[in-house]
Amino acid sequence: MAIDYSQIPSPCYVLEEDRLKENLNLLKFVQEESGANIILALKGFSMYKMFPLVKEYLKGATASSLNEARLIFEEMHCKAHTYAPAYKPEEFDELMSYSSHITFNSLNQYELFKSKVNDFKDPISMGLRVNPQYAEVETDMYNPCIVGSRLGITRDVLGDQLPEGIEGLHFHTMCENDSFVLERTLVHVEEKFGDLLHQVKWLNMGGGHLMTREGYNIEHVIKQIKRLKETYDLEIIMEPGSAIAWETGVLTSKVLDIVDAQGVDVAILDVSFAAHMPDTLEMPYKPRILGAYQTDVPGKHNYRMGGMTCLAGDFMGDYAFDKPLQIGDTLVFEDMIHYTMVKTTTFNGVGLPSIGVWTSEGTFELHKSFGYEVFKEKL
Ligand SMILES: Cc1ncc(COP(=O)(O)O)c(C=O)c1O
């Protein structure tokens, strides 16, 4: 059923359950046909109210921090596949209790933590993230294979034999890509790491597989997965975030004021690009507004959208409308459920810095620190 915006407060992220179910259905089909395990990357979508539904279709979830791993454990009732560029020693024991798989980003990290994993009361499967040095991602901000990337181990650093206890390899090099990018990526993965794939039980192919985007060739990705499984006798794991919540909902807003800014009509909204849609400024990209043209159009009613913070750059422009905007109008930003929503909170589940004062007496006074509850409260 179409959304009735009059029932919804402003601003509000609104997820459409039917659309999420459609995405999950498709991903389940890929799982069943290919034999891959598809898990949700919380960094892209961590609205835990929907975890019970997600769990009906997918095989679990992947965490990038202690907070995300705990959220998976508490709300999805399973253990996480965990990967982070580095782990904090003081958090590692707790992290192990929420994790079925832990992937290390460097051999240093593996050396530091392997005995803890080996001594842990429950089995945890250890993996290494590798860098195949090939990605088809245009924006450097989202490209894990730029020269000097800190993400993953390059082949020259690994010998012919994987370190003891390593049961899996993980690569993540894709971003909103199709199955043909995956096919070209696999050429490099196999060229560089093919011999090591025979030594492991699982290969995690990361995220960036936008299987739910219109036009994605499902038969082709199924073929890639089956071939890998047969060639290397491997469990294949994929951990998309975007694909799960792609086009599943919106961010509603209202027009608070309309000002003439030296000849530019600016609609000031009750949302902020900096605070509520930071990825639009970071990537950058121009979000779609329901019913609006994506650029100014001569003869139409043209407006720039202004955020409600005092940051000068907190605006997005320009858009055109068939009718003039009025104060109080509802404007709906489309496709705001993956990434945008989590970036408003604590991206990747990273903890917020504490706040304190270094006093005139030369002592430190802690004013506030923010734990798991703060992270969870905002999702
Ligand atoms: C290691 C890893 N896995 C999975 C994902 C999810 O990717 P996507 O949301 O593009 O599918 C990311 C995204 O940054 C990632 O870094």
The ligand as a Gaussian input file, in Angstrom:
#p B3LYP/6-31G(d) Opt

LIG

0 1
 C       34.053000      -5.386000       4.471000
 C       32.725000      -4.947000       3.930000
 N       31.771000      -5.866000       3.755000
 C       30.537000      -5.515000       3.270000
 C       30.247000      -4.209000       2.946000
 C       28.864000      -3.879000       2.429000
 O       28.924000      -3.361000       1.151000
 P       27.600000      -2.936000       0.343000
 O       26.707000      -2.237000       1.302000
 O       28.096000      -2.047000      -0.727000
 O       26.980000      -4.167000      -0.168000
 C       31.234000      -3.226000       3.102000
 C       30.970000      -1.829000       2.762000
 O       31.750000      -0.940000       2.936000
 C       32.509000      -3.599000       3.613000
 O       33.473000      -2.695000       3.811000

